[in-house]
């Protein structure tokens, strides 16, 4: 699978098992550069940082095998502290507020409700 396709799927889908399989395959691929591998793991971590079956330990080991040093690997923690779920949760609360207000204003008209709900997903 193409690297950019996996990155896109990480951004828009919720299929953790498939994501783990695709990332593991790409990390084993010698044609995937260490920079691309790091970017892929960063995206995975942001998407699934609170998932109980998070595979970050395995992925970090694979990054080490690709030659990344501790300074490069420290970017994972830095990215999580800068843009992780704790930082993004304020925006999720704002989106939920917008959804609640929109539902109230629309009065529950189902077609508009579906459009707004889809937009916020």
Secondary structure, DSSP 4 states (H G I P E B T S, - for coil): --HHHHHHHHHH---HHHHHHHHHHHHH-TTS-HHHHHHHHHHHHHHHTT-TT--HHHHHHHHHHTT--HHHHHHHHHHHHHHSHHHHHHHHHHHHHHHHHHHHHHTS-HHHHHHHHHHH-
